[in-house]
Every structure is written in structure tokens, then in C-alpha cells.
Amino acid sequence: MTTSASLFVSLVWPGPDRNLLRDVAIEIEAGRIASIELNSQPGKGTQRGIALIPPLVNAHCHLEFSHLPEPLEPAHPFQSWIGRTVQTRRENSEPARSLQMGLDEAARHGVHAVAEIMTQAVDCYPTKGSTAVEGCLFRELIGIQPETMAAQQQLLDEILAAETAWPKGISPHAPYSVHPELLQHAIGKAVDHQLPMTMHLAETRSELEFLQQGTGDFVDMLTRFGIWSGPFYPPGTRPLDLMKRLASAPRVLLAHCNYLDEEEINFLATHPNLHAIYCPRTHAFFEHDPHPWRKLLERGANVALGTDGRGSTPDLSIWNEILFLAERFPDVDPALLLSLGTTRGAAAMGWDWTFEVGQPARFTLLEGDANTPPESLHQLLSDKVRPIALR
């Protein structure tokens, strides 16, 4: 919401530890909240919504697959699925179109910001002012051989030097595709330039075997790709060892975190610059073991939601991720579920949101089919409610 407008919403959830507000009239001027009036009536020419929540944030996505009509099947084995994503990327002759489709879809679902894993040239992305969605472009790095690592380091230098209106970040892809030397180089650049990082970590049991023993399905995959020349992590390496390295970066979004042990959960919880990004429907698509998101939250870690890409999920709607969790975990406080896709995602992105006069008018409006507005957040997550598209 960036222009002048008059809004009336029946229910406002300002965020965690804030009381619900009812019948709220909001005036927007020059993209900022000019006034908030409670217990009001809608005026003429006022845009109406059934509810207002903090901005929806997609803290992990791959927009380049947004042209896919449905997830890539089959989901197993995971390494074969990765091969299909690589093939899909190579066969896509119009990556800029896919990226625009993804940003347009995110806007339709009321998503304000995305943490995008960037594999395409920056000029494939639309100019920042031409889309309603904000975001950070995390340049993906992949390399386990000396010549590839050198090329990736040069690419990263070029990206960091390039002029772009989009905020930048760095994304060493995953433990099985990034040599420790390349990872350390990326961390150093993040520290030098004070940039956020993101990395796929503890995504599969095969990854754990690869780190600990240098064996398993990922070795077979890298052998097929013709790039395997032996283990590049010491025996017994765990996700915890990579987390300890990454913890020196200013801010890190750890994507998936499906298989963390107790020590790793505690480490993440005691390092507030580390954020766990949970992709619920992608997690279900791959039929992983139960995710430790509730345990992470209980220990004090920040957990936010992502969609991953359309290669593993049916759409790019964070609202649908929240509803997915609400259906499967009816005992969880709906305010907590909402925070996963809003304020906690904003925190992972380094973005503070407050619903107050004078603050930027960043929020997601919801509309519904019900004749009567929801009386509680439980009803909000159970009624036929959907985000209003960003303009």
C-alpha cells in the first residue's frame, strides 16, 4: 500500500502481543499511515477489507520455476528431483518471464517481500519500481572443484559491484554443492559488505550422511554430474559445524532445517542472527519426518515461512502455507501461525514492522466470502478468507 487511500477493516491483528482492533478506519498519505481510528464506520469511497494483518513475507523462494504449472514429479529420489530442476533451468529460454510471473503471483497473494534465490543475471529481474513486491536477491553459489570455485568467486565480486536497486544477499547453495573454501569466502564477503546470507541446510537425511561419512546418494549424484573427486568435509561433520561458520555473518536464513538435532536446535536458538526457514508444503511434498519448528520456537529461535519454488509447491502463497499449518496443527495459537508468515518473516529479512501512525503503510488486507466478519483469529484462519492483491 504505497499511495494515498482510505481503508476500513473489520478486524486488525497488529502483531504478536498486541490486542485485536475492531472496526478500524485508516488513512494513508504518501505511503504512510496518517491516522488510525477505532470503532469507526466506513466512509464513502473507502476500500474495505475483512481483516488486516502485518505484511506477508516469503522468506525462501525460487522464482525461476514460476512458469511450472505443477510441482516436478516424482519427488523421490530427491537427487533425481534435483536433476529435473537443473534440466528445467537449462531448458527455460525465457527466465525473465518466469521471474516476472513469480513476482506477479506473489503480489496476487498479498506477499510484500521475498527472499529470492538468484541464479539468473540481475537484468532478468524487473526494475524494482515496476513490481509491488519488495525483496532481496541472494546470489546462489555452487562449486566444489577449484576452477568452478574460482569462477564463482569472480561472479560474486561482479554481482557485489553491480548497480541494482534490489537489495543483495549471498546464497552458498548447500553442503553437498559448496566446498568449505567457497563457503568461507562467501561468509567473508557477507561480513565485509554487511550482507545477509541464506543456505539450504539439514534438508535431507542423505545430506547428513554426506557430511558425516562422505558417502550416499549425493556422492552418486555428483559422480553422475562428473564432478566428484572425493569428500571435501572432514569425517563426522554435522550441520552444526556449518552453522558455527555461518554464525559470523550479519544475518543468515537457514532454509528447510528439516533434520536438526538437539544441539543444533539449541545453537540456533542462542544465535539471534540465525533464522530457520520452514517450507511446510514442500516439506510435505517430499514426505520428510516431522519438522522441529515447534521445538525451535519453544527454545526461542526465530522460525519463518517460505514456499520454496513451484517445482515442489503448488503456488507461491504464504497465506496458503499458514492455512496448511492451521489445518494440521489446530492446537497451535493462530497468532503464532500468523507470525510465522508475517512478523517473523520480516525479522528474518531484517525488516521491522509496526502498525502505528507515521509508519510505512505495509500490511496485507484480507477479504472473505462470509457475511459477518470473523470474531477471532481462529475464525480468520478457518473461514473462506484470502489476501487482496497488492497494487
C-alpha positions as CSV (number, residue, x, y, z in Angstrom):
1,M,0.0,0.0,0.0
2,T,2.1,2.9,-1.3
3,T,-0.4,5.6,-2.4
4,S,-3.0,7.8,-0.6
5,A,-6.1,5.8,0.4
6,S,-8.9,5.4,2.9
7,L,-9.3,1.9,4.3
8,F,-11.9,0.3,6.6
9,V,-11.3,-3.1,8.1
10,S,-13.5,-5.1,10.5
11,L,-10.6,-6.8,12.3
12,V,-6.9,-5.8,12.7
13,W,-4.2,-8.1,14.0
14,P,-1.3,-5.7,14.7
15,G,1.1,-8.5,15.5
16,P,2.2,-10.7,18.4
17,D,1.4,-9.5,21.9
18,R,-0.9,-6.8,20.6
19,N,-4.7,-6.7,21.1
20,L,-7.1,-7.2,18.2
21,L,-8.6,-4.0,16.9
22,R,-12.1,-3.8,15.5
23,D,-13.9,-1.5,13.0
24,V,-10.7,0.4,12.1
25,A,-10.6,3.4,9.7
26,I,-7.1,4.0,8.3
27,E,-5.9,7.0,6.3
28,I,-2.9,6.6,4.1
29,E,-0.9,9.6,2.8
30,A,2.2,9.4,0.7
31,G,2.6,5.7,1.6
32,R,2.5,6.2,5.4
33,I,-0.2,5.7,8.0
34,A,-1.7,9.1,8.6
35,S,-4.4,8.2,11.1
36,I,-5.9,5.2,12.8
37,E,-9.5,5.5,14.2
38,L,-11.1,2.6,16.2
39,N,-14.8,1.7,16.4
40,S,-15.5,3.7,13.2
41,Q,-17.8,3.4,10.2
42,P,-16.7,3.1,6.6
43,G,-16.8,6.4,4.7
44,K,-17.7,6.9,1.0
45,G,-15.0,5.8,-1.4
46,T,-13.3,3.7,1.2
47,Q,-11.7,0.4,0.3
48,R,-13.0,-2.3,2.6
49,G,-11.3,-5.5,3.9
50,I,-12.5,-8.1,6.3
51,A,-9.2,-8.1,8.1
52,L,-5.7,-6.5,8.2
53,I,-2.5,-8.3,9.2
54,P,1.2,-7.5,9.0
55,P,2.8,-7.9,5.6
56,L,3.1,-11.5,4.3
57,V,6.7,-12.4,3.8
58,N,8.1,-15.3,1.7
59,A,11.4,-16.0,3.4
60,H,12.6,-18.6,0.9
61,C,11.6,-18.9,-2.8
62,H,12.9,-19.8,-6.2
63,L,11.1,-17.6,-8.6
64,E,12.8,-19.0,-11.7
65,F,10.4,-22.0,-11.6
66,S,7.2,-19.9,-11.6
67,H,6.3,-21.0,-15.1
68,L,5.7,-24.6,-14.0
69,P,2.0,-25.5,-13.8
70,E,2.6,-28.0,-11.1
71,P,5.4,-29.5,-8.9
72,L,8.0,-31.7,-10.6
73,E,7.1,-35.4,-10.1
74,P,8.1,-37.7,-8.7
75,A,9.5,-36.3,-5.5
76,H,11.7,-39.3,-4.9
77,P,14.6,-39.9,-5.0
78,F,15.5,-36.4,-4.1
79,Q,18.7,-36.4,-6.1
80,S,16.7,-37.2,-9.3
81,W,14.3,-34.4,-8.5
82,I,17.3,-32.1,-8.2
83,G,18.4,-33.3,-11.7
84,R,15.0,-32.3,-13.1
85,T,15.2,-28.8,-11.6
86,V,18.6,-28.4,-13.2
87,Q,17.2,-29.6,-16.5
88,T,14.2,-27.3,-16.2
89,R,16.6,-24.3,-15.6
90,R,18.6,-25.2,-18.6
91,E,15.6,-25.6,-20.9
92,N,14.0,-22.3,-19.8
93,S,14.6,-19.9,-22.7
94,E,12.7,-17.1,-21.0
95,P,13.9,-16.8,-17.4
96,A,12.9,-13.1,-17.2
97,R,9.3,-14.1,-17.9
98,S,9.4,-16.8,-15.2
99,L,10.7,-14.3,-12.7
100,Q,8.0,-11.8,-13.6
101,M,5.4,-14.5,-13.3
102,G,6.6,-15.3,-9.8
103,L,6.6,-11.7,-8.6
104,D,3.1,-11.2,-10.1
105,E,1.9,-14.3,-8.4
106,A,3.3,-13.3,-5.1
107,A,1.6,-9.9,-5.4
108,R,-1.7,-11.6,-6.2
109,H,-1.4,-13.5,-2.9
110,G,-0.7,-10.4,-0.9
111,V,3.0,-11.1,-0.4
112,H,5.1,-7.9,0.2
113,A,8.6,-9.3,0.3
114,V,10.5,-12.3,-1.0
115,A,13.9,-13.8,-0.2
116,E,14.8,-14.9,-3.7
117,I,17.5,-17.4,-4.6
118,M,19.1,-15.7,-7.6
119,T,20.6,-17.9,-10.4
120,Q,19.9,-15.6,-13.3
121,A,21.6,-12.3,-14.3
122,V,20.3,-9.3,-12.4
123,D,19.0,-7.7,-15.6
124,C,16.5,-10.6,-15.9
125,Y,14.6,-9.1,-12.9
126,P,12.1,-6.3,-13.5
127,T,13.1,-2.9,-12.3
128,K,12.3,-2.5,-8.6
129,G,9.6,0.2,-9.1
130,S,7.7,-1.9,-11.6
131,T,6.6,-4.5,-9.1
132,A,4.6,-4.2,-5.8
133,V,6.8,-6.8,-4.2
134,E,10.0,-6.0,-2.3
135,G,12.7,-8.5,-1.8
136,C,16.4,-9.4,-1.5
137,L,18.3,-11.2,-4.3
138,F,20.5,-13.9,-2.7
139,R,23.1,-14.8,-5.4
140,E,23.5,-18.5,-5.4
141,L,27.0,-20.0,-5.4
142,I,27.7,-23.6,-6.4
143,G,31.2,-25.1,-6.6
144,I,33.3,-28.0,-5.3
145,Q,36.2,-28.0,-7.8
146,P,39.0,-25.4,-7.9
147,E,38.2,-24.0,-11.3
148,T,34.5,-23.7,-10.5
149,M,35.1,-22.2,-7.2
150,A,37.4,-19.5,-8.7
151,A,34.7,-18.7,-11.3
152,Q,32.0,-18.4,-8.6
153,Q,34.2,-16.1,-6.5
154,Q,34.7,-13.9,-9.5
155,L,31.0,-13.9,-10.3
156,L,30.2,-12.9,-6.7
157,D,32.6,-10.0,-6.9
158,E,30.9,-8.8,-10.1
159,I,27.5,-9.1,-8.5
160,L,28.6,-7.2,-5.5
161,A,30.0,-4.4,-7.7
162,A,26.9,-4.2,-10.0
163,E,24.5,-1.4,-9.6
164,T,21.0,-2.5,-8.8
165,A,18.0,-1.2,-6.8
166,W,17.3,-4.7,-5.4
167,P,18.9,-5.4,-2.1
168,K,21.6,-8.1,-2.3
169,G,22.5,-11.2,-0.4
170,I,24.7,-14.3,-0.8
171,S,23.5,-17.9,-1.0
172,P,26.0,-20.7,-0.9
173,H,23.6,-23.4,-2.1
174,A,24.0,-26.4,0.1
175,P,26.7,-28.5,1.9
176,Y,26.8,-31.1,-1.0
177,S,27.4,-28.4,-3.6
178,V,29.6,-25.8,-1.9
179,H,33.2,-26.5,-1.0
180,P,34.2,-25.3,2.5
181,E,36.7,-22.8,1.0
182,L,33.9,-21.3,-1.2
183,L,31.6,-21.2,1.8
184,Q,34.2,-19.4,3.9
185,H,34.8,-16.9,1.0
186,A,31.1,-16.2,0.8
187,I,30.9,-15.6,4.6
188,G,33.9,-13.2,4.4
189,K,32.2,-11.2,1.7
190,A,29.0,-11.1,3.7
191,V,30.9,-9.7,6.7
192,D,32.9,-7.2,4.6
193,H,29.7,-5.9,2.9
194,Q,27.3,-6.5,5.8
195,L,25.0,-8.6,3.6
196,P,22.5,-11.3,4.6
197,M,23.1,-14.9,3.7
198,T,20.9,-17.9,3.1
199,M,21.8,-21.6,2.7
200,H,19.9,-24.9,2.3
201,L,20.8,-26.9,5.5
202,A,19.7,-30.1,7.1
203,E,17.3,-30.6,4.3
204,T,17.6,-34.4,3.9
205,R,19.0,-37.4,5.7
206,S,21.2,-38.0,2.7
207,E,22.8,-34.6,3.4
208,L,23.6,-35.7,6.9
209,E,25.3,-38.9,5.6
210,F,27.2,-36.9,3.0
211,L,28.6,-34.6,5.7
212,Q,29.3,-37.3,8.3
213,Q,30.7,-40.0,6.1
214,G,31.2,-38.6,2.6
215,T,29.0,-41.4,1.2
216,G,25.5,-41.9,-0.1
217,D,23.1,-40.6,-2.7
218,F,24.7,-37.2,-3.1
219,V,28.0,-38.9,-3.9
220,D,26.2,-40.9,-6.6
221,M,24.6,-37.7,-7.9
222,L,27.9,-35.8,-8.0
223,T,29.5,-38.8,-9.7
224,R,26.8,-38.7,-12.4
225,F,27.5,-35.0,-12.9
226,G,31.1,-35.8,-13.4
227,I,32.4,-33.6,-10.6
228,W,33.1,-36.0,-7.7
229,S,36.7,-36.4,-6.6
230,G,36.3,-37.4,-3.0
231,P,35.0,-36.0,0.3
232,F,35.6,-32.3,1.0
233,Y,34.4,-32.2,4.6
234,P,36.2,-33.9,7.4
235,P,34.6,-37.2,8.7
236,G,31.9,-36.5,11.3
237,T,30.9,-33.1,10.0
238,R,27.4,-32.0,11.1
239,P,25.1,-29.2,10.2
240,L,26.2,-27.7,13.5
241,D,29.7,-27.2,12.1
242,L,28.4,-25.2,9.2
243,M,26.1,-23.2,11.5
244,K,29.1,-22.2,13.6
245,R,30.8,-20.9,10.5
246,L,27.7,-19.1,9.3
247,A,27.1,-17.5,12.7
248,S,29.8,-14.9,12.0
249,A,27.7,-13.4,9.1
250,P,25.4,-10.5,9.9
251,R,22.1,-12.4,9.3
252,V,21.5,-15.9,8.0
253,L,18.4,-17.6,6.7
254,L,18.8,-21.4,7.1
255,A,16.4,-22.9,4.5
256,H,14.4,-26.0,5.4
257,C,16.2,-27.2,8.7
258,N,14.2,-30.5,8.5
259,Y,16.8,-32.6,10.3
260,L,18.3,-30.7,13.2
261,D,19.4,-32.5,16.4
262,E,19.0,-31.1,19.9
263,E,22.4,-29.4,20.0
264,E,21.8,-27.7,16.6
265,I,18.4,-26.5,17.7
266,N,19.9,-25.0,20.9
267,F,22.7,-23.4,18.9
268,L,20.2,-21.8,16.5
269,A,18.1,-20.6,19.4
270,T,21.0,-18.9,21.1
271,H,22.2,-17.0,18.0
272,P,19.5,-14.5,17.0
273,N,21.2,-13.7,13.7
274,L,20.3,-17.2,12.6
275,H,16.8,-17.8,11.3
276,A,15.1,-21.2,10.4
277,I,13.0,-21.0,7.3
278,Y,10.3,-23.7,7.2
279,C,8.6,-24.5,3.9
280,P,5.5,-26.6,5.1
281,R,4.0,-27.8,1.8
282,T,7.4,-28.5,0.2
283,H,8.3,-30.5,3.4
284,A,5.1,-32.5,2.9
285,F,5.7,-32.9,-0.8
286,F,9.0,-34.7,0.0
287,E,7.4,-36.7,2.9
288,H,10.1,-35.7,5.4
289,D,10.0,-36.7,9.1
290,P,8.1,-34.2,11.3
291,H,9.7,-30.8,11.2
292,P,11.2,-29.4,14.5
293,W,9.6,-26.0,14.1
294,R,7.6,-26.1,17.3
295,K,10.7,-27.2,19.3
296,L,12.7,-24.4,17.7
297,L,10.1,-21.9,18.7
298,E,9.9,-23.3,22.3
299,R,13.7,-22.8,22.6
300,G,13.5,-19.2,21.4
301,A,14.6,-19.5,17.8
302,N,13.0,-17.4,15.1
303,V,11.1,-19.5,12.5
304,A,9.7,-18.0,9.4
305,L,7.9,-19.5,6.4
306,G,8.9,-19.9,2.8
307,T,7.2,-21.5,-0.2
308,D,10.4,-22.9,-2.0
309,G,9.7,-22.9,-5.7
310,R,6.9,-24.2,-7.9
311,G,9.0,-27.2,-8.5
312,S,7.9,-28.5,-5.1
313,T,4.8,-26.5,-4.2
314,P,1.5,-25.7,-6.0
315,D,1.7,-21.9,-5.6
316,L,3.7,-19.0,-4.0
317,S,1.1,-18.1,-1.4
318,I,2.4,-17.7,2.2
319,W,-1.2,-17.4,3.3
320,N,-1.8,-20.9,2.0
321,E,1.3,-22.1,3.9
322,I,-0.3,-20.6,7.1
323,L,-3.7,-22.3,6.4
324,F,-1.9,-25.6,5.7
325,L,-0.3,-25.5,9.2
326,A,-3.6,-24.3,10.8
327,E,-5.4,-27.4,9.4
328,R,-2.7,-29.8,10.5
329,F,-2.0,-28.2,13.9
330,P,-5.3,-27.0,15.3
331,D,-3.9,-26.8,18.8
332,V,-1.3,-24.1,17.9
333,D,-2.2,-20.5,18.7
334,P,-3.4,-18.8,15.4
335,A,-1.4,-15.7,16.4
336,L,1.7,-17.7,16.4
337,L,0.9,-19.2,13.0
338,L,0.2,-15.8,11.6
339,S,3.5,-14.5,12.9
340,L,5.4,-17.2,11.0
341,G,4.3,-15.8,7.7
342,T,4.4,-12.1,8.7
343,T,6.5,-10.5,11.6
344,R,8.9,-13.5,11.9
345,G,9.5,-13.5,8.2
346,A,10.1,-9.7,8.4
347,A,12.6,-10.2,11.2
348,A,14.4,-12.8,9.1
349,M,14.6,-10.3,6.3
350,G,15.9,-7.6,8.7
351,W,12.6,-5.6,8.4
352,D,10.8,-4.2,11.5
353,W,7.1,-3.7,11.1
354,T,4.8,-1.7,13.4
355,F,1.2,-0.7,12.9
356,E,1.4,2.9,14.1
357,V,0.7,6.4,12.8
358,G,3.8,7.7,10.9
359,Q,5.0,4.2,9.9
360,P,5.1,3.0,6.3
361,A,1.7,1.5,5.1
362,R,2.9,-2.0,4.8
363,F,0.3,-4.6,5.6
364,T,-1.8,-7.3,3.9
365,L,-5.5,-6.8,3.5
366,L,-7.8,-9.8,3.6
367,E,-11.2,-10.3,2.1
368,G,-13.8,-13.1,2.7
369,D,-17.0,-14.6,1.5
370,A,-18.6,-14.6,4.9
371,N,-21.4,-12.1,5.5
372,T,-20.2,-11.5,9.1
373,P,-16.6,-10.6,9.9
374,P,-14.5,-13.2,11.9
375,E,-14.7,-12.6,15.7
376,S,-11.4,-14.3,16.4
377,L,-8.1,-15.3,14.8
378,H,-9.3,-18.9,14.9
379,Q,-12.2,-17.9,12.6
380,L,-9.9,-15.9,10.4
381,L,-7.9,-19.0,9.7
382,S,-10.9,-21.2,9.2
383,D,-13.3,-19.0,7.2
384,K,-13.0,-18.5,3.4
385,V,-10.6,-15.6,3.7
386,R,-7.9,-14.6,1.1
387,P,-5.4,-11.8,0.7
388,I,-6.2,-8.9,-1.5
389,A,-3.7,-8.5,-4.4
390,L,-1.1,-5.8,-4.0
391,R,-1.2,-2.8,-6.3
